[in-house]
Amino acid sequence: MEIQRKLKVLITGGAGFIGSNLCEHFLSKGYSVICLDNFATGHRHNLAACVQNENFRLIEGDIRNLDDCRNAVEGVDYVLHQAALGSVPRSIKDPITTNDVNVSGFLNMLTASSDAKVKRFVYAASSSTYGDSEGLPKVEDVIGKPLSPYAITKYVNELYAEIFSRTYGIETIGLRYFNVFGRKQDPNGAYAAVIPKFVMQLMNLESPIINGDGNYSRDFTYIDNVIQMNELAITATNKSAVNTVYNTAFGDRNTLNNLINYLKKYLSKYDSRIADVLIEYGPNRMGDIPHSLASIEKAKLLLEYNPKFSLEQGLQEAIDWYWVNLKK
């Protein structure tokens, strides 16, 4: 895309997994990028490729502080709001902090963006919003009741965005992420995402533990598909494409057993012993949705979304990065 002047993009949570990938992408496209992060879950090393770029600015601040939000949005054209406390189990253990960050922090960012006349506010929504809705594939306008405090916070974000669009005229787009994975995803900590955690365990010849019998299924979504959706969301010129939400996924589902088999297959090219690592099974995790599969027809129609990476294709790309960066 040709950019006549440097458009300014604010990426909240820009030191995190998805945020740092977005920072690198938009810098490569010629944008001026501001990253706002408090480093509660993000990492400075994720920004190593950005900090030397003259078009990059890092603001260390907290979305729970309205002044930090107002400072960050000054002169900004677009906001990509990624900052949040993820993880269903974390929200069950500590619902107050999850709500404080994901709801109060979101409202601060939305208010600051609206007051600053930001052109468009694109935010990370979540497939957890579908809750106990059993229908597959998941279609944007059919949701159930939330199954966790985290899911409640993400649904409230959508409600606030809709109200702000109607009341204050700010353009908003919510992207309901489905199980995103890829380079820079942190395998460490109690709330690590399943793919990097399993990868690290397999590389160390340790047995991963699957919650349940392994037949729960997910629409695993490679990071580059998510980057594409964020770019389409801020560049869309069709007015019918804004002030709504979109599933952000590949549009296919795989069981956790399938996932493990792919991981063992692709990692075995580096270490043949990985093929023989045994898998263990534990109890189902509270708040988990059994099956998740996105319809991406709305994004295809209104945003011309065309995801390039299936789970298998994404894993083959990601495992090369994982092997170099996660190997002890």
Contacts in CASP RR format, 6 or more apart in sequence:
PFRMAT RR
TARGET T0000
AUTHOR 0000-0000-0000
METHOD contacts of the structure
MODEL  1
MEIQRKLKVLITGGAGFIGSNLCEHFLSKGYSVICLDNFATGHRHNLAAC
VQNENFRLIEGDIRNLDDCRNAVEGVDYVLHQAALGSVPRSIKDPITTND
VNVSGFLNMLTASSDAKVKRFVYAASSSTYGDSEGLPKVEDVIGKPLSPY
AITKYVNELYAEIFSRTYGIETIGLRYFNVFGRKQDPNGAYAAVIPKFVM
QLMNLESPIINGDGNYSRDFTYIDNVIQMNELAITATNKSAVNTVYNTAF
GDRNTLNNLINYLKKYLSKYDSRIADVLIEYGPNRMGDIPHSLASIEKAK
LLLEYNPKFSLEQGLQEAIDWYWVNLKK
1 29 0 8 1.000
1 235 0 8 1.000
3 29 0 8 1.000
3 30 0 8 1.000
3 31 0 8 1.000
6 30 0 8 1.000
6 31 0 8 1.000
6 32 0 8 1.000
6 55 0 8 1.000
7 31 0 8 1.000
7 32 0 8 1.000
7 77 0 8 1.000
7 78 0 8 1.000
8 31 0 8 1.000
8 32 0 8 1.000
8 33 0 8 1.000
8 34 0 8 1.000
8 75 0 8 1.000
8 76 0 8 1.000
8 77 0 8 1.000
8 78 0 8 1.000
9 26 0 8 1.000
9 31 0 8 1.000
9 32 0 8 1.000
9 33 0 8 1.000
9 34 0 8 1.000
9 76 0 8 1.000
9 77 0 8 1.000
9 78 0 8 1.000
9 79 0 8 1.000
9 80 0 8 1.000
9 234 0 8 1.000
10 34 0 8 1.000
10 35 0 8 1.000
10 36 0 8 1.000
10 72 0 8 1.000
10 73 0 8 1.000
10 76 0 8 1.000
10 78 0 8 1.000
10 79 0 8 1.000
10 80 0 8 1.000
10 118 0 8 1.000
11 19 0 8 1.000
11 22 0 8 1.000
11 23 0 8 1.000
11 26 0 8 1.000
11 33 0 8 1.000
11 34 0 8 1.000
11 35 0 8 1.000
11 36 0 8 1.000
11 80 0 8 1.000
11 82 0 8 1.000
12 36 0 8 1.000
12 37 0 8 1.000
12 63 0 8 1.000
12 72 0 8 1.000
12 79 0 8 1.000
12 80 0 8 1.000
12 81 0 8 1.000
12 82 0 8 1.000
12 83 0 8 1.000
12 109 0 8 1.000
13 19 0 8 1.000
13 35 0 8 1.000
13 36 0 8 1.000
13 37 0 8 1.000
13 42 0 8 1.000
13 82 0 8 1.000
13 83 0 8 1.000
14 20 0 8 1.000
14 22 0 8 1.000
14 23 0 8 1.000
14 35 0 8 1.000
14 36 0 8 1.000
14 37 0 8 1.000
14 42 0 8 1.000
14 46 0 8 1.000
14 47 0 8 1.000
14 82 0 8 1.000
14 83 0 8 1.000
15 35 0 8 1.000
15 37 0 8 1.000
15 39 0 8 1.000
15 42 0 8 1.000
15 43 0 8 1.000
15 44 0 8 1.000
15 46 0 8 1.000
15 47 0 8 1.000
16 37 0 8 1.000
16 41 0 8 1.000
16 42 0 8 1.000
16 43 0 8 1.000
16 46 0 8 1.000
16 82 0 8 1.000
16 184 0 8 1.000
16 186 0 8 1.000
17 42 0 8 1.000
17 46 0 8 1.000
17 180 0 8 1.000
17 182 0 8 1.000
17 184 0 8 1.000
17 185 0 8 1.000
17 186 0 8 1.000
17 193 0 8 1.000
17 223 0 8 1.000
18 82 0 8 1.000
18 124 0 8 1.000
18 177 0 8 1.000
18 180 0 8 1.000
18 223 0 8 1.000
18 226 0 8 1.000
19 35 0 8 1.000
19 46 0 8 1.000
19 80 0 8 1.000
19 82 0 8 1.000
20 42 0 8 1.000
20 46 0 8 1.000
20 47 0 8 1.000
20 50 0 8 1.000
20 184 0 8 1.000
21 183 0 8 1.000
21 184 0 8 1.000
21 223 0 8 1.000
21 226 0 8 1.000
21 227 0 8 1.000
22 80 0 8 1.000
22 82 0 8 1.000
22 227 0 8 1.000
22 230 0 8 1.000
23 33 0 8 1.000
23 35 0 8 1.000
23 47 0 8 1.000
23 50 0 8 1.000
23 56 0 8 1.000
24 49 0 8 1.000
24 50 0 8 1.000
25 227 0 8 1.000
25 231 0 8 1.000
26 33 0 8 1.000
26 231 0 8 1.000
27 33 0 8 1.000
27 50 0 8 1.000
27 53 0 8 1.000
27 55 0 8 1.000
27 56 0 8 1.000
29 231 0 8 1.000
30 55 0 8 1.000
31 55 0 8 1.000
32 55 0 8 1.000
32 56 0 8 1.000
32 57 0 8 1.000
33 50 0 8 1.000
33 53 0 8 1.000
33 55 0 8 1.000
33 56 0 8 1.000
33 57 0 8 1.000
34 56 0 8 1.000
34 57 0 8 1.000
34 58 0 8 1.000
34 59 0 8 1.000
34 72 0 8 1.000
34 76 0 8 1.000
35 47 0 8 1.000
35 50 0 8 1.000
35 56 0 8 1.000
35 57 0 8 1.000
35 58 0 8 1.000
35 59 0 8 1.000
36 59 0 8 1.000
36 61 0 8 1.000
36 63 0 8 1.000
36 68 0 8 1.000
36 69 0 8 1.000
36 72 0 8 1.000
36 83 0 8 1.000
37 58 0 8 1.000
37 59 0 8 1.000
37 60 0 8 1.000
37 61 0 8 1.000
37 83 0 8 1.000
38 60 0 8 1.000
38 61 0 8 1.000
38 62 0 8 1.000
38 63 0 8 1.000
39 60 0 8 1.000
40 85 0 8 1.000
41 85 0 8 1.000
41 86 0 8 1.000
41 186 0 8 1.000
42 186 0 8 1.000
43 186 0 8 1.000
46 184 0 8 1.000
47 56 0 8 1.000
47 58 0 8 1.000
50 56 0 8 1.000
50 58 0 8 1.000
51 58 0 8 1.000
59 68 0 8 1.000
59 71 0 8 1.000
59 72 0 8 1.000
61 68 0 8 1.000
61 72 0 8 1.000
62 68 0 8 1.000
63 69 0 8 1.000
63 83 0 8 1.000
63 101 0 8 1.000
63 105 0 8 1.000
63 106 0 8 1.000
63 108 0 8 1.000
63 109 0 8 1.000
64 100 0 8 1.000
64 101 0 8 1.000
64 104 0 8 1.000
64 105 0 8 1.000
64 108 0 8 1.000
65 108 0 8 1.000
66 108 0 8 1.000
66 111 0 8 1.000
66 112 0 8 1.000
69 105 0 8 1.000
69 108 0 8 1.000
69 109 0 8 1.000
69 111 0 8 1.000
69 112 0 8 1.000
69 113 0 8 1.000
70 112 0 8 1.000
70 115 0 8 1.000
70 116 0 8 1.000
72 112 0 8 1.000
73 79 0 8 1.000
73 109 0 8 1.000
73 112 0 8 1.000
73 113 0 8 1.000
73 116 0 8 1.000
73 118 0 8 1.000
74 116 0 8 1.000
75 116 0 8 1.000
76 113 0 8 1.000
76 116 0 8 1.000
76 118 0 8 1.000
77 118 0 8 1.000
77 119 0 8 1.000
77 120 0 8 1.000
78 118 0 8 1.000
78 119 0 8 1.000
78 120 0 8 1.000
78 121 0 8 1.000
78 122 0 8 1.000
78 234 0 8 1.000
79 109 0 8 1.000
79 113 0 8 1.000
79 118 0 8 1.000
79 120 0 8 1.000
79 121 0 8 1.000
79 122 0 8 1.000
79 123 0 8 1.000
80 122 0 8 1.000
80 123 0 8 1.000
80 230 0 8 1.000
80 234 0 8 1.000
81 106 0 8 1.000
81 109 0 8 1.000
81 110 0 8 1.000
81 121 0 8 1.000
81 122 0 8 1.000
81 123 0 8 1.000
81 124 0 8 1.000
82 123 0 8 1.000
82 124 0 8 1.000
83 101 0 8 1.000
83 105 0 8 1.000
83 109 0 8 1.000
84 101 0 8 1.000
84 102 0 8 1.000
84 106 0 8 1.000
84 124 0 8 1.000
84 153 0 8 1.000
84 154 0 8 1.000
85 91 0 8 1.000
85 97 0 8 1.000
85 98 0 8 1.000
85 101 0 8 1.000
85 102 0 8 1.000
85 150 0 8 1.000
86 98 0 8 1.000
86 102 0 8 1.000
86 150 0 8 1.000
86 191 0 8 1.000
87 150 0 8 1.000
87 191 0 8 1.000
88 128 0 8 1.000
88 147 0 8 1.000
88 148 0 8 1.000
88 150 0 8 1.000
88 151 0 8 1.000
88 285 0 8 1.000
88 286 0 8 1.000
88 287 0 8 1.000
88 288 0 8 1.000
89 190 0 8 1.000
89 191 0 8 1.000
89 285 0 8 1.000
89 286 0 8 1.000
90 98 0 8 1.000
90 150 0 8 1.000
90 190 0 8 1.000
90 191 0 8 1.000
91 98 0 8 1.000
91 148 0 8 1.000
91 149 0 8 1.000
91 150 0 8 1.000
91 151 0 8 1.000
91 153 0 8 1.000
92 148 0 8 1.000
92 149 0 8 1.000
92 150 0 8 1.000
92 286 0 8 1.000
92 287 0 8 1.000
95 149 0 8 1.000
98 149 0 8 1.000
98 150 0 8 1.000
98 153 0 8 1.000
99 149 0 8 1.000
99 152 0 8 1.000
99 153 0 8 1.000
102 150 0 8 1.000
102 153 0 8 1.000
102 154 0 8 1.000
102 156 0 8 1.000
102 157 0 8 1.000
103 153 0 8 1.000
103 156 0 8 1.000
103 157 0 8 1.000
103 160 0 8 1.000
106 123 0 8 1.000
106 153 0 8 1.000
106 156 0 8 1.000
106 157 0 8 1.000
106 160 0 8 1.000
107 160 0 8 1.000
109 121 0 8 1.000
110 121 0 8 1.000
110 160 0 8 1.000
110 161 0 8 1.000
110 164 0 8 1.000
110 170 0 8 1.000
110 172 0 8 1.000
113 121 0 8 1.000
113 170 0 8 1.000
114 121 0 8 1.000
114 164 0 8 1.000
114 168 0 8 1.000
114 169 0 8 1.000
114 170 0 8 1.000
118 170 0 8 1.000
119 171 0 8 1.000
120 170 0 8 1.000
120 171 0 8 1.000
120 172 0 8 1.000
120 173 0 8 1.000
120 233 0 8 1.000
120 234 0 8 1.000
120 242 0 8 1.000
121 161 0 8 1.000
121 164 0 8 1.000
121 170 0 8 1.000
121 171 0 8 1.000
121 172 0 8 1.000
121 173 0 8 1.000
122 172 0 8 1.000
122 173 0 8 1.000
122 174 0 8 1.000
122 175 0 8 1.000
122 230 0 8 1.000
122 233 0 8 1.000
122 234 0 8 1.000
123 157 0 8 1.000
123 161 0 8 1.000
123 172 0 8 1.000
123 173 0 8 1.000
123 174 0 8 1.000
123 175 0 8 1.000
124 174 0 8 1.000
124 175 0 8 1.000
124 177 0 8 1.000
125 154 0 8 1.000
125 157 0 8 1.000
125 158 0 8 1.000
125 174 0 8 1.000
125 175 0 8 1.000
125 176 0 8 1.000
125 177 0 8 1.000
125 245 0 8 1.000
126 150 0 8 1.000
126 151 0 8 1.000
126 154 0 8 1.000
126 176 0 8 1.000
126 177 0 8 1.000
127 138 0 8 1.000
127 176 0 8 1.000
127 177 0 8 1.000
127 178 0 8 1.000
127 179 0 8 1.000
127 219 0 8 1.000
127 247 0 8 1.000
127 249 0 8 1.000
127 289 0 8 1.000
127 292 0 8 1.000
127 294 0 8 1.000
128 146 0 8 1.000
128 147 0 8 1.000
128 148 0 8 1.000
128 150 0 8 1.000
128 151 0 8 1.000
128 154 0 8 1.000
128 289 0 8 1.000
129 143 0 8 1.000
129 146 0 8 1.000
129 151 0 8 1.000
129 154 0 8 1.000
129 155 0 8 1.000
129 158 0 8 1.000
129 176 0 8 1.000
130 138 0 8 1.000
130 143 0 8 1.000
130 144 0 8 1.000
130 289 0 8 1.000
130 292 0 8 1.000
131 143 0 8 1.000
131 144 0 8 1.000
131 145 0 8 1.000
131 146 0 8 1.000
131 147 0 8 1.000
131 151 0 8 1.000
131 289 0 8 1.000
132 144 0 8 1.000
132 145 0 8 1.000
132 147 0 8 1.000
132 289 0 8 1.000
133 142 0 8 1.000
133 143 0 8 1.000
133 144 0 8 1.000
135 142 0 8 1.000
136 253 0 8 1.000
136 291 0 8 1.000
136 293 0 8 1.000
137 251 0 8 1.000
137 293 0 8 1.000
137 294 0 8 1.000
137 295 0 8 1.000
138 247 0 8 1.000
138 292 0 8 1.000
138 293 0 8 1.000
138 294 0 8 1.000
138 295 0 8 1.000
139 295 0 8 1.000
139 298 0 8 1.000
140 176 0 8 1.000
140 244 0 8 1.000
140 245 0 8 1.000
140 246 0 8 1.000
140 247 0 8 1.000
140 295 0 8 1.000
140 298 0 8 1.000
143 155 0 8 1.000
146 152 0 8 1.000
146 155 0 8 1.000
147 287 0 8 1.000
147 288 0 8 1.000
147 289 0 8 1.000
148 286 0 8 1.000
148 287 0 8 1.000
158 174 0 8 1.000
158 245 0 8 1.000
161 172 0 8 1.000
161 174 0 8 1.000
161 243 0 8 1.000
162 172 0 8 1.000
162 243 0 8 1.000
164 170 0 8 1.000
164 172 0 8 1.000
165 171 0 8 1.000
165 172 0 8 1.000
165 242 0 8 1.000
165 243 0 8 1.000
171 242 0 8 1.000
171 243 0 8 1.000
172 242 0 8 1.000
172 243 0 8 1.000
173 233 0 8 1.000
173 236 0 8 1.000
173 241 0 8 1.000
173 242 0 8 1.000
173 243 0 8 1.000
173 244 0 8 1.000
173 245 0 8 1.000
173 246 0 8 1.000
174 233 0 8 1.000
174 244 0 8 1.000
174 245 0 8 1.000
174 246 0 8 1.000
175 226 0 8 1.000
175 229 0 8 1.000
175 230 0 8 1.000
175 233 0 8 1.000
175 245 0 8 1.000
175 246 0 8 1.000
175 248 0 8 1.000
176 245 0 8 1.000
176 246 0 8 1.000
176 247 0 8 1.000
176 248 0 8 1.000
176 294 0 8 1.000
177 221 0 8 1.000
177 226 0 8 1.000
177 248 0 8 1.000
177 249 0 8 1.000
178 218 0 8 1.000
178 219 0 8 1.000
178 220 0 8 1.000
178 221 0 8 1.000
178 247 0 8 1.000
178 248 0 8 1.000
178 249 0 8 1.000
178 250 0 8 1.000
178 251 0 8 1.000
178 292 0 8 1.000
178 294 0 8 1.000
179 194 0 8 1.000
179 218 0 8 1.000
179 219 0 8 1.000
179 220 0 8 1.000
179 221 0 8 1.000
179 249 0 8 1.000
179 292 0 8 1.000
180 221 0 8 1.000
180 222 0 8 1.000
180 223 0 8 1.000
180 226 0 8 1.000
180 248 0 8 1.000
181 193 0 8 1.000
181 195 0 8 1.000
181 196 0 8 1.000
181 220 0 8 1.000
181 221 0 8 1.000
181 222 0 8 1.000
181 223 0 8 1.000
181 314 0 8 1.000
181 315 0 8 1.000
181 318 0 8 1.000
182 195 0 8 1.000
182 196 0 8 1.000
182 222 0 8 1.000
182 223 0 8 1.000
182 314 0 8 1.000
182 317 0 8 1.000
182 318 0 8 1.000
182 321 0 8 1.000
183 223 0 8 1.000
183 317 0 8 1.000
183 318 0 8 1.000
183 321 0 8 1.000
183 322 0 8 1.000
183 325 0 8 1.000
184 223 0 8 1.000
184 321 0 8 1.000
185 193 0 8 1.000
185 195 0 8 1.000
185 196 0 8 1.000
185 223 0 8 1.000
186 192 0 8 1.000
186 193 0 8 1.000
186 196 0 8 1.000
187 193 0 8 1.000
187 196 0 8 1.000
187 197 0 8 1.000
187 199 0 8 1.000
187 200 0 8 1.000
187 326 0 8 1.000
188 200 0 8 1.000
194 256 0 8 1.000
194 259 0 8 1.000
195 220 0 8 1.000
195 259 0 8 1.000
195 263 0 8 1.000
195 315 0 8 1.000
195 318 0 8 1.000
196 322 0 8 1.000
196 326 0 8 1.000
197 208 0 8 1.000
198 208 0 8 1.000
198 259 0 8 1.000
198 260 0 8 1.000
198 263 0 8 1.000
199 263 0 8 1.000
199 267 0 8 1.000
199 319 0 8 1.000
199 322 0 8 1.000
199 326 0 8 1.000
200 322 0 8 1.000
200 326 0 8 1.000
201 207 0 8 1.000
201 208 0 8 1.000
202 208 0 8 1.000
202 263 0 8 1.000
202 264 0 8 1.000
202 267 0 8 1.000
202 274 0 8 1.000
202 277 0 8 1.000
203 267 0 8 1.000
203 270 0 8 1.000
203 271 0 8 1.000
203 274 0 8 1.000
203 322 0 8 1.000
203 323 0 8 1.000
203 326 0 8 1.000
203 327 0 8 1.000
203 328 0 8 1.000
204 328 0 8 1.000
205 271 0 8 1.000
205 273 0 8 1.000
205 274 0 8 1.000
205 277 0 8 1.000
206 277 0 8 1.000
207 277 0 8 1.000
207 278 0 8 1.000
207 279 0 8 1.000
207 280 0 8 1.000
208 260 0 8 1.000
208 277 0 8 1.000
208 279 0 8 1.000
208 280 0 8 1.000
209 279 0 8 1.000
209 280 0 8 1.000
209 281 0 8 1.000
209 282 0 8 1.000
210 256 0 8 1.000
210 257 0 8 1.000
210 260 0 8 1.000
210 279 0 8 1.000
210 280 0 8 1.000
210 281 0 8 1.000
210 282 0 8 1.000
211 256 0 8 1.000
211 282 0 8 1.000
211 283 0 8 1.000
211 284 0 8 1.000
211 285 0 8 1.000
211 288 0 8 1.000
212 281 0 8 1.000
212 282 0 8 1.000
212 283 0 8 1.000
212 284 0 8 1.000
212 285 0 8 1.000
213 281 0 8 1.000
214 255 0 8 1.000
214 256 0 8 1.000
214 257 0 8 1.000
214 281 0 8 1.000
215 255 0 8 1.000
215 256 0 8 1.000
215 257 0 8 1.000
216 255 0 8 1.000
216 256 0 8 1.000
216 284 0 8 1.000
216 288 0 8 1.000
216 290 0 8 1.000
216 291 0 8 1.000
217 253 0 8 1.000
217 254 0 8 1.000
217 255 0 8 1.000
217 256 0 8 1.000
217 290 0 8 1.000
217 291 0 8 1.000
217 292 0 8 1.000
217 293 0 8 1.000
218 253 0 8 1.000
218 254 0 8 1.000
218 256 0 8 1.000
218 259 0 8 1.000
218 292 0 8 1.000
219 249 0 8 1.000
219 250 0 8 1.000
219 251 0 8 1.000
219 252 0 8 1.000
219 253 0 8 1.000
219 292 0 8 1.000
219 293 0 8 1.000
219 294 0 8 1.000
220 250 0 8 1.000
220 254 0 8 1.000
220 259 0 8 1.000
220 311 0 8 1.000
221 248 0 8 1.000
221 249 0 8 1.000
221 250 0 8 1.000
221 307 0 8 1.000
222 250 0 8 1.000
222 307 0 8 1.000
222 309 0 8 1.000
222 310 0 8 1.000
222 311 0 8 1.000
222 313 0 8 1.000
222 314 0 8 1.000
222 317 0 8 1.000
222 318 0 8 1.000
223 318 0 8 1.000
224 308 0 8 1.000
224 309 0 8 1.000
224 314 0 8 1.000
224 317 0 8 1.000
225 248 0 8 1.000
225 249 0 8 1.000
225 250 0 8 1.000
225 307 0 8 1.000
225 308 0 8 1.000
225 309 0 8 1.000
226 248 0 8 1.000
228 305 0 8 1.000
228 306 0 8 1.000
228 307 0 8 1.000
228 308 0 8 1.000
229 246 0 8 1.000
229 248 0 8 1.000
229 299 0 8 1.000
229 303 0 8 1.000
229 305 0 8 1.000
232 299 0 8 1.000
232 303 0 8 1.000
232 304 0 8 1.000
232 305 0 8 1.000
233 246 0 8 1.000
233 303 0 8 1.000
236 242 0 8 1.000
236 302 0 8 1.000
236 303 0 8 1.000
238 302 0 8 1.000
240 302 0 8 1.000
241 302 0 8 1.000
241 303 0 8 1.000
244 302 0 8 1.000
246 298 0 8 1.000
246 299 0 8 1.000
246 302 0 8 1.000
246 303 0 8 1.000
246 305 0 8 1.000
247 294 0 8 1.000
247 295 0 8 1.000
247 296 0 8 1.000
247 298 0 8 1.000
247 299 0 8 1.000
248 294 0 8 1.000
248 299 0 8 1.000
249 293 0 8 1.000
249 294 0 8 1.000
249 296 0 8 1.000
249 307 0 8 1.000
250 294 0 8 1.000
250 296 0 8 1.000
250 307 0 8 1.000
250 309 0 8 1.000
250 310 0 8 1.000
250 311 0 8 1.000
251 293 0 8 1.000
251 294 0 8 1.000
251 295 0 8 1.000
251 296 0 8 1.000
251 307 0 8 1.000
252 293 0 8 1.000
252 310 0 8 1.000
252 311 0 8 1.000
253 291 0 8 1.000
253 292 0 8 1.000
253 293 0 8 1.000
254 262 0 8 1.000
254 311 0 8 1.000
259 311 0 8 1.000
260 279 0 8 1.000
262 311 0 8 1.000
262 312 0 8 1.000
262 315 0 8 1.000
263 315 0 8 1.000
263 319 0 8 1.000
264 274 0 8 1.000
264 275 0 8 1.000
264 277 0 8 1.000
265 275 0 8 1.000
266 315 0 8 1.000
266 316 0 8 1.000
266 319 0 8 1.000
267 274 0 8 1.000
267 319 0 8 1.000
267 323 0 8 1.000
268 274 0 8 1.000
268 275 0 8 1.000
270 323 0 8 1.000
296 305 0 8 1.000
296 307 0 8 1.000
299 305 0 8 1.000
300 306 0 8 1.000
309 317 0 8 1.000
END
